[in-house]
Amino acid sequence: MSGWVYLPYDILEIIFRYLEQENSNLAHTTKLIKVQQSDIFQFQLTCKNWDSLARQKIYKHVKIKRIQQLESFISTLKNSDVGPLVKHIYLQRQLRETVAREKLVVYIRCIANFCTFLKSLNMESGDFQDKTNKHILDYNDTIFTLQQTLRELAVYNNNESLDESKLRNFPNIDTVFFKLGSYSEVTTINRYMKWLPSVTRIEVDFDNFKFYLNQVDSEFSIHVSPQVSQLSIKYLLCKNMIYSYLMKAFPNLQNLRLKVLINNYDQITIPTNETVQFLEYLLSVPELYVSYIPVKNQNDVMLAIRSKNRIIKKLKIRYINIPSSRGTSYLTIKTCPNIKERTSIEVFYIDDIPSVLPRIGLIEQSDKYLQYLDIDMGLELSAVKLIRQGLDYGVTLSNILQQCPDLRGICIRNTVLNEFGTHLQCQGGIEICDYITLTNSLIHPSFLPSLSSCASYISRLRLKNCRFTDEATRSTREIDMSNTEFHNIVYDDDYKGFPKKAYLKLTKTTNNAISWYLVQDDDVKTCTENDYKNSLPDQETLSLSIRCKDVYKIRISLLKLNIIFET
């Protein structure tokens, strides 16, 4: 019986009346429903208890597809008190094919009279602007009768007959949708916002590729809307003016989405100081996604940017090389909807090849707040081996750890780790509580020992598809970190040359114990030192040497082998 509470009130009433009938004449007697008298009584109580809540739920959102539904709905409004319960009405476009516009306007006026708390009345713009201006005016006048109750308003700049002055008399509008067509300018938004002081949410949708945002001269007066907290603009083909407009017009945004179309034939350039200013403005917005911020030199911008108010605990930076046909370098910045303290920046560059670990202003200023760092430099391992002598190595990992001593997790991908550096000074060694992951990178033999000299504990170390610059053969790997204690060490390699078999030499410096293992067919067993030495020349067998203070678990993951074992 508990399932009844989820049924609409009208359905409950029909079923209840049916159950009270003494005789039910059905075509098939086997389908008769038999209900005990106690069940009927319980059903009646359910109807009464859920009457109010059911009515609120039924009439809150009304979707009308056919004229018969509309007429029935109007009749219900006239003969009951459900009008104030209606919050949203959506008239589907099928009505246009069966109902004259003049008649439809009459129905809308009736809705305005009875639905005194209506928040939105939605119907596609084409329904009222593809015939004559008279119908447009009728529709606008009708909507105007809802001025005290409407909370959402859609503005179409193709509607030349709209009396803009009437927008001043919608005192309770909190959301406005701008449906902008051909050759729209930012002045369109600016002009309407003067009449909508109560709006806190704005959505702007441009009409495909038929628009163009012109540079506005210095005499353009920007209307400031400090009450606006949410702004979404999509399919914008922009000029640099849009960035300065956003900063001035909307100083208190809490949510921003800006999706920009890139025009390769008309690239814009913004001075570095203005780009940095806009990025710092964005970092003051808790939730954001901006798909295109053009830059002259991404290295200068990434070094100069600072976050004045935002606490960044998780930072992800990714560099992507793009062809010159894309026009200019640019950035994408976004936050995670569920994790407000996580920020991601993608750098799309053309000519200015970044350092293998570049200086990042957000890292240098993060101090104790930054806990997780993910850097992807986008360098292909095969290309790195050929050009690594000419690379700019930038900062070292010891620089980063010195600036961010409370890092819990570090992931570095697709780069060269030539030297760890000497900047880190920490008595007793640092502790990485979560992980250090190195992926698709070329590692100098001194890097891991230098890291170990400064790190007393790392919970999990993972090497994935990495190569060492001094490999005698493809199949030999050495992890030499004698001063560091681990909980997990993960070696992950999808090299096709050794898919099924591995030998491991494990040295624990705590007690100078040395063990040898054979890993094969999802099984681990001890072997001899000679077995390990004999495996070194074998190109089809992985020979892995791990030297550490102590480790609890080791995982070896190859193309067709994945095993975890305790030591």
DRENLUM-510113 format. One record per residue (C-alpha): residue number from 1; z, y negated, x. Coordinates in steps of 0.02 Angstrom, whole numbers, plus 32768, in hexadecimal, padded with zeros to 4 digits. Each point is the difference from the previous one (the first is absolute). Layout:
<atoms>
ATOM resi    w    v    u
ATOM  NUM    Z    Y    X
...
</atoms>
This chain:
<atoms>
ATOM resi    w    v    u
ATOM    1 8000 8000 8000
ATOM    2 8019 7F8A 8094
ATOM    3 7F43 7FED 8013
ATOM    4 7FF7 7F9E 7F5D
ATOM    5 804C 7F65 8050
ATOM    6 7F60 7FE5 8064
ATOM    7 7F8F 7FFD 7F66
ATOM    8 7FC7 7F5B 7FB2
ATOM    9 8060 7FD0 7F64
ATOM   10 7F66 800E 7F90
ATOM   11 7FE4 80B3 8037
ATOM   12 80B6 802C 7FE6
ATOM   13 7FFA 7FBC 7F50
ATOM   14 7F63 8065 7FD5
ATOM   15 804B 80A1 8044
ATOM   16 80A4 7FE0 7FA5
ATOM   17 7FA8 7FE9 7F5A
ATOM   18 7F9C 809E 801E
ATOM   19 809C 8067 8025
ATOM   20 8055 7FC4 7F60
ATOM   21 7F74 8045 7F94
ATOM   22 8030 80A0 7FA6
ATOM   23 7F51 804A 8006
ATOM   24 7F7D 7FE4 8084
ATOM   25 7F4F 802F 7FCF
ATOM   26 7FAC 8033 80A2
ATOM   27 7F61 8064 8015
ATOM   28 805B 8082 8068
ATOM   29 80AD 8031 7FC5
ATOM   30 802A 8040 80AF
ATOM   31 8004 7F4A 803B
ATOM   32 808B 7FCB 7F88
ATOM   33 808F 7FA5 8057
ATOM   34 80AD 803B 7FCD
ATOM   35 8092 7F8F 802B
ATOM   36 80B6 801E 7FD4
ATOM   37 8059 7F7D 7F97
ATOM   38 8071 7FD2 8094
ATOM   39 7F65 7FDB 8068
ATOM   40 7FBD 7F8C 7F79
ATOM   41 80A4 7FA3 7FFD
ATOM   42 7FFF 7FF0 80BE
ATOM   43 7F4D 7FC3 7FF9
ATOM   44 802E 7F79 7F83
ATOM   45 808D 7FC4 8071
ATOM   46 7F88 7FFA 8093
ATOM   47 7F87 7F94 7F9D
ATOM   48 8088 7F84 7FD3
ATOM   49 804D 7FF9 80AE
ATOM   50 7F5B 7FE3 8057
ATOM   51 7FAF 7F8E 7F80
ATOM   52 801C 7F5C 805D
ATOM   53 7FD7 8040 80AD
ATOM   54 7F65 805C 7FC4
ATOM   55 7FBC 7F64 7FAA
ATOM   56 8019 7F99 809D
ATOM   57 7FA5 807F 806A
ATOM   58 7F71 8019 7F84
ATOM   59 7FD6 7F4A 7FE7
ATOM   60 8020 7FBA 80AF
ATOM   61 7F50 8029 803C
ATOM   62 7F73 8003 7F80
ATOM   63 7F51 803A 802D
ATOM   64 7F7B 7FEA 7F79
ATOM   65 7F56 8051 800F
ATOM   66 7FB1 7FFB 7F52
ATOM   67 7FFC 7F84 7F70
ATOM   68 805E 807B 7F90
ATOM   69 8090 8001 807B
ATOM   70 7FFF 7F43 8009
ATOM   71 8003 7FED 7F43
ATOM   72 808D 807F 7FF2
ATOM   73 8062 7FA5 8086
ATOM   74 7FE9 7F58 7FA9
ATOM   75 803B 804E 7F5D
ATOM   76 809A 8044 8058
ATOM   77 8027 7F54 8045
ATOM   78 7FF4 7FB1 7F53
ATOM   79 8069 8083 7FA7
ATOM   80 808A 8022 807F
ATOM   81 806D 7FAD 8082
ATOM   82 7FB2 8053 8099
ATOM   83 7FA5 7F63 803B
ATOM   84 808B 7FC4 8075
ATOM   85 8003 80AD 8053
ATOM   86 7F4C 7FF0 803D
ATOM   87 7FF6 7FC7 80B6
ATOM   88 7F51 8030 8039
ATOM   89 7F5B 8016 7FA1
ATOM   90 7F60 8042 804C
ATOM   91 7F60 7FF3 7F9B
ATOM   92 7F82 807A 8046
ATOM   93 7F4D 7FCB 8016
ATOM   94 7FC0 8076 7F78
ATOM   95 803A 7F80 7F81
ATOM   96 7F75 7F8C 8039
ATOM   97 7F7D 8078 7FC1
ATOM   98 8047 800D 7F4F
ATOM   99 805B 7F5E 7FDA
ATOM  100 7FB6 7F51 7FF2
ATOM  101 8054 7F85 8073
ATOM  102 802D 7F8B 7F71
ATOM  103 805D 808E 7FA9
ATOM  104 8055 8036 80A1
ATOM  105 8040 7F50 801C
ATOM  106 8051 8005 7F53
ATOM  107 805B 80A0 802F
ATOM  108 803B 7FB2 80A3
ATOM  109 8046 7F6B 7FA2
ATOM  110 805F 8078 7F90
ATOM  111 8046 8055 809B
ATOM  112 8037 7F56 8040
ATOM  113 8060 7FE0 7F5F
ATOM  114 805F 80A5 7FF9
ATOM  115 8014 8035 80B7
ATOM  116 8078 7F76 8030
ATOM  117 8032 804F 80A6
ATOM  118 7F53 8035 803A
ATOM  119 7FEF 7FFB 80BE
ATOM  120 7F4A 8030 8019
ATOM  121 7F62 800B 7F97
ATOM  122 7F75 804F 8064
ATOM  123 7F46 800E 7FE0
ATOM  124 7F71 7FF8 807C
ATOM  125 7FBA 7F53 801E
ATOM  126 7F4F 8031 7FD1
ATOM  127 8036 801F 7F4E
ATOM  128 8012 7F46 7FDF
ATOM  129 7F86 7FA8 8070
ATOM  130 7F56 8053 7FF2
ATOM  131 7FC8 7FA9 7F5F
ATOM  132 802B 7F4B 7FDB
ATOM  133 8081 7F83 8038
ATOM  134 8042 7FF9 7F4E
ATOM  135 8045 80AF 800C
ATOM  136 804E 7FD8 80A8
ATOM  137 8057 7F6A 7FB4
ATOM  138 803B 8068 7F6C
ATOM  139 804B 807F 8075
ATOM  140 8054 7F7E 806E
ATOM  141 8047 7FA5 7F69
ATOM  142 8043 80A5 7FC0
ATOM  143 8053 8028 80A5
ATOM  144 804A 7F52 7FFE
ATOM  145 8062 802E 7F64
ATOM  146 805F 807D 806D
ATOM  147 8035 7F7A 807A
ATOM  148 80BB 8018 7FEC
ATOM  149 8002 80BD 8014
ATOM  150 7F75 8032 8078
ATOM  151 803A 8032 80AD
ATOM  152 7F58 802E 804B
ATOM  153 7F61 7F98 8004
ATOM  154 7F51 8026 8041
ATOM  155 7F91 7F70 8039
ATOM  156 7F44 8014 8013
ATOM  157 7FA8 7F72 805A
ATOM  158 7F5C 802F 7FAA
ATOM  159 804D 7FC4 7F5D
ATOM  160 7FC5 7F4C 8005
ATOM  161 8042 7FDA 7F52
ATOM  162 80B6 801F 802C
ATOM  163 8069 7F67 7FE1
ATOM  164 8066 8004 80A0
ATOM  165 807D 7F80 7FC2
ATOM  166 8042 8081 7F84
ATOM  167 8042 8068 808F
ATOM  168 808D 7F83 8010
ATOM  169 8047 8040 7F5B
ATOM  170 801E 80B5 8033
ATOM  171 80B3 7FE7 803B
ATOM  172 802E 80B8 8014
ATOM  173 7F6A 8046 805F
ATOM  174 8040 8065 8095
ATOM  175 7F5E 8059 8032
ATOM  176 7F51 7FB8 800F
ATOM  177 7F60 8060 8026
ATOM  178 7F6E 7F9F 804A
ATOM  179 7F59 8055 7FE0
ATOM  180 7F90 7F95 806D
ATOM  181 7F43 800B 8001
ATOM  182 7F71 7FB5 8061
ATOM  183 8022 7F84 808B
ATOM  184 80B8 7FE8 7FDD
ATOM  185 806B 7F95 8070
ATOM  186 80B8 8002 8025
ATOM  187 8008 7F5D 7F9D
ATOM  188 7FEA 806B 7F62
ATOM  189 80AA 8050 801A
ATOM  190 804E 7F5E 8039
ATOM  191 7FC3 7FA2 7F66
ATOM  192 8046 807C 7F81
ATOM  193 80A8 8017 8057
ATOM  194 802A 7F4A 7FDC
ATOM  195 8012 802D 7F48
ATOM  196 8062 80A2 8018
ATOM  197 80A9 7FD5 804B
ATOM  198 8054 809D 7FBC
ATOM  199 7F89 807D 8052
ATOM  200 8050 8073 8080
ATOM  201 7F73 807F 8014
ATOM  202 7F48 7FE0 8023
ATOM  203 7F6F 807A 800A
ATOM  204 7F54 7FC4 8037
ATOM  205 7F65 806C 7FEE
ATOM  206 7F57 7FC1 803B
ATOM  207 7F5C 8039 7FB3
ATOM  208 7FB7 8078 807E
ATOM  209 7F9B 7FA4 8085
ATOM  210 7FCD 7F65 7F9C
ATOM  211 8083 7F89 8041
ATOM  212 801A 7F91 8095
ATOM  213 809C 7FA5 8036
ATOM  214 7FCD 7F59 8049
ATOM  215 805E 7F9D 8081
ATOM  216 805E 7F78 7FA5
ATOM  217 800A 7F53 804C
ATOM  218 80A1 7FB0 803B
ATOM  219 8011 7F9D 7F5E
ATOM  220 801B 809F 7F9C
ATOM  221 80AD 7FF6 7FB2
ATOM  222 8059 80A8 7FFF
ATOM  223 8073 8024 7F6E
ATOM  224 809E 8056 803E
ATOM  225 8044 808E 7F94
ATOM  226 80AA 802E 8047
ATOM  227 802A 806C 7F68
ATOM  228 7F73 807D 8022
ATOM  229 8044 80A1 804C
ATOM  230 7F6A 8077 7FED
ATOM  231 7F4B 7FDF 802F
ATOM  232 7F6E 8079 8004
ATOM  233 7F4F 7FCE 8031
ATOM  234 7F76 8080 8011
ATOM  235 7F49 7FFE 8033
ATOM  236 800D 7F56 8052
ATOM  237 7F76 7FC5 8074
ATOM  238 8065 7F7C 8057
ATOM  239 7FF8 7F6D 8073
ATOM  240 808F 7FD2 8073
ATOM  241 803D 7F82 7F7F
ATOM  242 804C 808A 7F94
ATOM  243 8087 8026 8081
ATOM  244 8040 7F4D 800A
ATOM  245 7FF7 7FF3 7F42
ATOM  246 806E 8099 7FE6
ATOM  247 8084 7FC1 8079
ATOM  248 800C 7F57 7FAC
ATOM  249 7FEB 8031 7F49
ATOM  250 8073 8099 7FFA
ATOM  251 8096 7FE9 8074
ATOM  252 8072 8080 7FAC
ATOM  253 7F96 809B 7FE8
ATOM  254 8058 80A8 7FF6
ATOM  255 7F64 8069 7FE9
ATOM  256 7F50 7FDA 8042
ATOM  257 7F60 8067 7FFB
ATOM  258 7F63 7FB2 8048
ATOM  259 7F64 806D 8008
ATOM  260 7F72 7FA9 805B
ATOM  261 7F48 802B 800A
ATOM  262 7FB8 7FE9 80AE
ATOM  263 7F5D 7FA0 800C
ATOM  264 7FB2 802A 80A9
ATOM  265 7F81 7F75 7FEF
ATOM  266 807B 7F73 7FEB
ATOM  267 8096 8023 806E
ATOM  268 8094 7F8C 8001
ATOM  269 806B 7FD6 8095
ATOM  270 80B2 7FC1 7FFC
ATOM  271 805B 7FB2 8094
ATOM  272 8086 8072 8049
ATOM  273 808F 7F8C 7FD1
ATOM  274 7FC8 7FFD 7F49
ATOM  275 7FED 80BD 7FFD
ATOM  276 80B0 8015 8046
ATOM  277 8043 7F85 7F81
ATOM  278 7FB0 8062 7F71
ATOM  279 8041 80A6 8042
ATOM  280 80B0 7FBB 800C
ATOM  281 7FEF 7FC3 7F4D
ATOM  282 7FCB 80B0 7FCC
ATOM  283 8095 804D 8058
ATOM  284 8071 7F99 7F90
ATOM  285 7FB8 805C 7F67
ATOM  286 8064 80A1 7FDD
ATOM  287 7F6C 8064 7FBA
ATOM  288 7F50 7FDC 803B
ATOM  289 7F52 8042 8024
ATOM  290 7F7B 7F91 804F
ATOM  291 7F5F 8057 8031
ATOM  292 7FAE 7F7C 806D
ATOM  293 8043 7F7A 8075
ATOM  294 7F7A 7FC8 807E
ATOM  295 8039 7FE0 80B3
ATOM  296 7FAF 7FB5 809A
ATOM  297 8067 8065 807C
ATOM  298 806E 808A 7FBE
ATOM  299 8065 800D 80A1
ATOM  300 8038 7F4A 7FF4
ATOM  301 8028 8011 7F47
ATOM  302 8064 80A1 8012
ATOM  303 8067 7FB4 808D
ATOM  304 8023 7F5C 7FA6
ATOM  305 8032 8042 7F54
ATOM  306 80B8 7FFD 7FD2
ATOM  307 805F 802A 7F62
ATOM  308 807A 7F76 7FD1
ATOM  309 8054 804E 7F69
ATOM  310 7FC7 80B4 7FF5
ATOM  311 8066 808E 804A
ATOM  312 7F86 8085 803C
ATOM  313 804D 80AB 801C
ATOM  314 7F5E 8064 7FFF
ATOM  315 7F65 7FB9 8055
ATOM  316 7F56 8055 8008
ATOM  317 7F72 7FB3 8065
ATOM  318 7F52 804B 800A
ATOM  319 7F6B 7FC3 8066
ATOM  320 7F50 802C 7FC6
ATOM  321 7F60 7FD6 805E
ATOM  322 7F72 7FC7 7F8C
ATOM  323 7F48 7FDB 8023
ATOM  324 7FC7 7F4E 8020
ATOM  325 7F9B 8007 7F5F
ATOM  326 80A5 7FE8 7FA3
ATOM  327 7FFF 7F4C 803F
ATOM  328 80AF 7FD8 803C
ATOM  329 80A6 8050 8026
ATOM  330 807F 8000 7F74
ATOM  331 80AB 8040 7FCC
ATOM  332 8042 805F 7F6A
ATOM  333 80B8 7FF5 7FD4
ATOM  334 8064 805D 7F7D
ATOM  335 80AE 8039 7FD2
ATOM  336 8036 80A5 7FB5
ATOM  337 8024 7FEF 7F44
ATOM  338 8096 8073 800B
ATOM  339 8040 7FC7 80AB
ATOM  340 8007 7F42 8009
ATOM  341 803A 8001 80B5
ATOM  342 7F62 805B 8039
ATOM  343 7F6B 7F98 803A
ATOM  344 7F53 803E 8034
ATOM  345 7F7D 7F9A 805E
ATOM  346 7F50 803B 8026
ATOM  347 7F9C 7FA5 8086
ATOM  348 7F43 8010 7FF2
ATOM  349 7FB8 7FC1 80A4
ATOM  350 7F51 7FF0 8049
ATOM  351 7FFB 7FC0 80B3
ATOM  352 80B3 7FDB 8037
ATOM  353 803A 80AE 8032
ATOM  354 80BE 8004 7FF0
ATOM  355 8078 803A 8086
ATOM  356 8032 80B6 7FFA
ATOM  357 80AA 7FC0 7FC5
ATOM  358 7FEB 7F49 7FD1
ATOM  359 8086 7F7C 7FEF
ATOM  360 802F 7FED 7F49
ATOM  361 8064 7F6A 7FC8
ATOM  362 8051 805D 7F70
ATOM  363 8042 8083 807A
ATOM  364 8040 7F80 807C
ATOM  365 8063 7FA5 7F7A
ATOM  366 803E 8099 7FA0
ATOM  367 8099 801A 806E
ATOM  368 807D 8072 7FA8
ATOM  369 7FA6 8009 7F57
ATOM  370 7F68 806A 802E
ATOM  371 8027 80B9 7FEB
ATOM  372 7F55 8055 7FF5
ATOM  373 7F62 7FD1 805E
ATOM  374 7F53 804D 7FEB
ATOM  375 7F74 7FC0 8073
ATOM  376 7F4F 8045 7FF7
ATOM  377 7F8D 7FB1 8083
ATOM  378 7F65 805C 7FC2
ATOM  379 7FC0 8033 80AD
ATOM  380 7FA4 80A6 8004
ATOM  381 8046 8075 8082
ATOM  382 7F55 802F 8047
ATOM  383 7FD0 7F4A 8018
ATOM  384 80A9 7FD4 804A
ATOM  385 7FE9 807D 808E
ATOM  386 7F60 7FA9 8033
ATOM  387 8039 7F4B 7FF7
ATOM  388 80BC 8007 801E
ATOM  389 7FF4 7FB0 80AD
ATOM  390 7FC2 7F5E 7FB1
ATOM  391 807B 7FF9 7F70
ATOM  392 8082 7F78 7FE7
ATOM  393 80A5 805D 7FF3
ATOM  394 8060 7F70 7FB2
ATOM  395 80B7 8025 7FE1
ATOM  396 805B 80A3 8022
ATOM  397 806A 806C 7F8F
ATOM  398 809A 7FC9 8062
ATOM  399 7FD5 7F4C 7FCD
ATOM  400 8001 8033 7F49
ATOM  401 80A2 8063 800D
ATOM  402 8055 7F6F 805A
ATOM  403 7FCC 7F87 7F75
ATOM  404 802C 807A 7F73
ATOM  405 8098 8063 803A
ATOM  406 8025 8049 7F54
ATOM  407 7F5A 8058 7FE7
ATOM  408 801A 80A8 7FAA
ATOM  409 7F4B 8039 7FFD
ATOM  410 7F65 7FDA 8069
ATOM  411 7F4F 803D 7FE5
ATOM  412 7F74 7FD1 807A
ATOM  413 7F4E 8039 7FE0
ATOM  414 7F55 7FFA 8053
ATOM  415 8028 7FA3 80A1
ATOM  416 802A 8012 80B9
ATOM  417 80B5 8012 8037
ATOM  418 7FEB 7FD9 80B8
ATOM  419 80B1 7FCF 802D
ATOM  420 80A4 7FF4 7FA2
ATOM  421 803A 7F61 8059
ATOM  422 80A2 7FC3 804D
ATOM  423 803A 7F7D 7F83
ATOM  424 807A 806C 7F9F
ATOM  425 80B2 7FF3 803F
ATOM  426 8080 8061 7F9D
ATOM  427 809D 804A 8049
ATOM  428 800F 80B6 7FD3
ATOM  429 7F50 8007 7FB7
ATOM  430 7FBD 7FD9 7F53
ATOM  431 8000 8078 7F6D
ATOM  432 7F6B 8017 7F8B
ATOM  433 804F 8046 7F63
ATOM  434 7F61 8037 7FA6
ATOM  435 7F61 8018 8066
ATOM  436 7F83 7FD0 8086
ATOM  437 7F4F 8038 7FD5
ATOM  438 7F6C 7FEE 8077
ATOM  439 7F57 8029 7FB2
ATOM  440 7F4F 800B 8047
ATOM  441 8033 7FA3 809D
ATOM  442 7FE1 800F 80BB
ATOM  443 80A7 800E 805C
ATOM  444 8021 7FDD 80B8
ATOM  445 806F 8086 8053
ATOM  446 8088 7F81 8028
ATOM  447 8010 7FC0 7F4D
ATOM  448 806E 8087 7FB4
ATOM  449 8078 800E 8096
ATOM  450 8015 7F41 7FFE
ATOM  451 8024 8004 7F46
ATOM  452 8080 808A 801D
ATOM  453 805B 7F98 8083
ATOM  454 8026 7F7F 7F78
ATOM  455 8019 8071 7F67
ATOM  456 8098 8070 7FF8
ATOM  457 7FD6 8047 7F54
ATOM  458 7F64 8010 7F94
ATOM  459 8011 805E 7F5D
ATOM  460 7F4A 8036 7FF9
ATOM  461 7F75 7FEE 8081
ATOM  462 7F52 802A 7FC5
ATOM  463 7F62 8005 8068
ATOM  464 7F64 8014 7F95
ATOM  465 7F54 8018 804F
ATOM  466 8033 7FA1 809D
ATOM  467 7FB6 8017 80AD
ATOM  468 8049 7FE0 80AC
ATOM  469 7FA2 7FA4 8088
ATOM  470 8029 8082 8087
ATOM  471 7FD6 80A0 7FA2
ATOM  472 7FC6 8083 807B
ATOM  473 7FB8 8062 7F6F
ATOM  474 7FEA 7FDF 7F48
ATOM  475 8084 8082 7FD7
ATOM  476 8095 7FBD 8063
ATOM  477 807F 7F8A 7FB4
ATOM  478 80A4 7FC1 804A
ATOM  479 808A 7FA3 7FA6
ATOM  480 8079 7FC8 8088
ATOM  481 8096 7FA5 7FB3
ATOM  482 8094 8043 8060
ATOM  483 807E 7F79 7FCD
ATOM  484 7FE5 800A 7F44
ATOM  485 804D 806F 7F7C
ATOM  486 7F97 802E 7F67
ATOM  487 801C 804F 7F59
ATOM  488 7F47 8029 7FE9
ATOM  489 7F68 8000 8072
ATOM  490 7F58 8016 7FAB
ATOM  491 7F60 8026 805D
ATOM  492 7F6A 7FF1 7F8C
ATOM  493 7F4F 801F 803E
ATOM  494 7F62 8030 7FA2
ATOM  495 7F98 801E 809D
ATOM  496 7F8D 8091 7FD8
ATOM  497 8010 804F 80AC
ATOM  498 80AA 8050 7FE2
ATOM  499 8015 8020 7F47
ATOM  500 8076 8097 7FFE
ATOM  501 8069 8011 809D
ATOM  502 8079 7F9A 806B
ATOM  503 8079 8017 8090
ATOM  504 8099 7F91 800F
ATOM  505 8070 7FD9 8093
ATOM  506 80A1 7FAD 7FC5
ATOM  507 8079 7FB2 807D
ATOM  508 80A7 7FBA 7FC4
ATOM  509 804E 7F8E 8083
ATOM  510 80AC 8009 7FAE
ATOM  511 801C 80AC 804E
ATOM  512 7F5F 8012 8065
ATOM  513 7FCD 8092 7F91
ATOM  514 7F48 8032 8001
ATOM  515 7FB0 806B 7F79
ATOM  516 7F4E 803F 7FE7
ATOM  517 7FB3 8026 7F57
ATOM  518 7F61 804B 7FBC
ATOM  519 7FCC 7FB7 7F57
ATOM  520 7F7E 806A 7FA8
ATOM  521 7FD7 803E 7F50
ATOM  522 808A 7F96 7FB1
ATOM  523 8080 8053 8070
ATOM  524 8067 7FC8 8096
ATOM  525 803F 8073 8087
ATOM  526 8040 7FE9 80B0
ATOM  527 7F90 8025 8095
ATOM  528 8009 7FF6 80BD
ATOM  529 7FDD 7F73 8078
ATOM  530 7F68 805E 8040
ATOM  531 7FBB 800C 7F50
ATOM  532 800C 7F42 7FF1
ATOM  533 7FB2 7FE2 80AD
ATOM  534 7F71 8077 7FD9
ATOM  535 7FDA 7F9D 7F63
ATOM  536 7FE3 7F5D 805D
ATOM  537 7F49 8020 802F
ATOM  538 7FD6 8045 7F55
ATOM  539 7F99 7F7E 7FA2
ATOM  540 801C 8056 7F59
ATOM  541 80BE 8002 8009
ATOM  542 8075 7F6B 7FF4
ATOM  543 807C 7FF4 808F
ATOM  544 808B 7F89 7FCD
ATOM  545 8090 7FCB 806F
ATOM  546 8095 7FA3 7FB4
ATOM  547 808B 7FBC 806E
ATOM  548 808E 7FA7 7FA6
ATOM  549 80BB 7FEE 7FFA
ATOM  550 800D 806B 7F64
ATOM  551 7F9C 8028 7F63
ATOM  552 8030 805B 7F61
ATOM  553 7F55 8029 7FB4
ATOM  554 7F4E 8007 803F
ATOM  555 7F65 8003 7F95
ATOM  556 7F54 802F 8043
ATOM  557 7F6F 7FDF 7F8B
ATOM  558 7F50 8032 8037
ATOM  559 7F5F 8019 7FA1
ATOM  560 8033 80AC 7FBF
ATOM  561 80B5 8007 8035
ATOM  562 8097 7FA7 7FB9
ATOM  563 80AE 8038 802E
ATOM  564 80AF 7FB7 800A
ATOM  565 808B 8052 8063
ATOM  566 80B0 7FD8 803B
ATOM  567 8027 8000 80B9
</atoms>
